[in-house]
Amino acid sequence: MPEEIIFLVEEAPEGGYIARALGYSIFTEGDTWDELKVMVQDAVHCHFEEEEQPRVVRLHQVREEVMAV
């Protein structure tokens, strides 16, 4: 049973956010940050049995920006 699970969150090219769990086959997306948090919780509940649920879910947002110099 993992104590915590970390999701890598990126802005989706078409808008909204995508989240991938590190070390687990869990992927979800949401149109807003609040919707993404709900979708992540739902995905974790679907992936793990009740007694195996991690106690903490950490969202790590990555933002990439390209600038001309």
Secondary structure by P-SEA (a helix, b strand, c coil): cccbbbbbbbbbccccccccccccccccccccaaaaaaaaaaaaaaaccccccccbbbbbbbbbbbbcc
